Amino acid sequence: PERSCVACRTPRPKRELVRVVRTPLGQVVIDATGRMPGRGAYLCRDAACWDLAGRKRALERALKTPIPTDLVETLAAGPAAFATIEATTRVIGAQTGSPDANPDLNEGGAHGQE
């Protein structure tokens, strides 16, 4: 499936983008697994898009909520900050036996279909 970056509006395969989600509880977080429930918005893994999204307030519009200061700082740090979050999520998932620890198992929808 393809999604569009909220900053540059370029459509790309979902796996090439970073998902930011507003959870049902109202928290706004980077979704390293791509599977968290809630309203999602996508960004390219390009520092220029992260900067543009911050300047245009694209995430605020897409998620229909203010973006917390700590997430704004993470966005300012660029995609390198996401790589750290993603690696931490995989380590925690591996320790708990979560299937999200192995991204190859996360392909497709119900019954492994895409």
Secondary structure, 3 states (H helix, E strand, C coil): CEEEECCCCCEEEHHHEEEEEECCCCCEEEECCCCCCCEEEEEECCHHHHHHHHHHCHHHHHHCCCCCHHHHHHHHHCHHHHHHHHHHHHHHHHHHCCHHHCHHHHCCCHHHCC
